Amino acid sequence: EVQLVESGGGLVQPGRSLRLSCTASGFPFGDYAMGWFRQAPGKGLEWVGFIRSKAYGGATEYAASVKGRFTISRDDSKTIVYLQMNSLKTEDTAVYYCSRVVFGDYGRWFDPWGQGNLVTVSS
Amino acid sequence: QSALTQPASVSGSPGQSITISCTETSSDVGSYNLVSWYQQHPGKAPKLMIYEGSKRPSGVSNRFSGSKSGNTASLTISGLQAEDEADYYCCSYVGSSASVVFGGGTNLTVL
């Protein structure tokens, strides 16, 4: 069974850092790109960024709202993808999800998704 | 600016069919890949329902179908059931900006 489990969320003060982890199982992790998404309370889904597989250089792409503050990395030996969040703002408060990224001929899609991990940025 | 526009809400009675639209509203029309659709129940993670515009993942009911006409993608749910009540999001990769965009989401109510 393909499974993604996030960890590392919690309460953090504005300006501080936090790292989320997403542990994958049930599929050849190193062959896939992995993505991060978030959902602010009562709001819609927002893409955060993704990291390609090592076969594609492990390249990363980020949403404009987090570029320069957030960094995605991966450890294929541990089947974990990380989201390092620096200089956190109150507007970063959200449930954060990780997902496997599938690149098709005509699109990209995200399946499955982890259970989500709440990050609250507040003083 | 890239954007996907969905109606905020739709409703239908059990057994009926409903359609949720997703319109590309950007000068980047043509740079959008075919959309994927996600179902999200309250407090739960999103679930992939349709990918590449009209393909259904294994395990997803054939009551769910996707299509596209012009710059508008659509998700149709036939034979509505109470369990279909959820939020639905369309999503696309925009090649010109190397970004991913979601529609604002549509809340489906089964009356």
Interface residues (C-beta under 8 A of the other chain):
Chain A: G35 G44 L45 E46 W47 F50 E61 A63 A64 Y97 V102 G104 D105 Y106 G107 R108 W109 F110 D111 P112 W113 G114 Q115 G116
Chain B: N33 L34 V35 S36 Y38 Q40 A45 P46 K47 L48 Y51 E52 G53 P57 D87 Y89 C91 S92 Y93 A98 S99 V100 V101 F102 G103 G104 G105
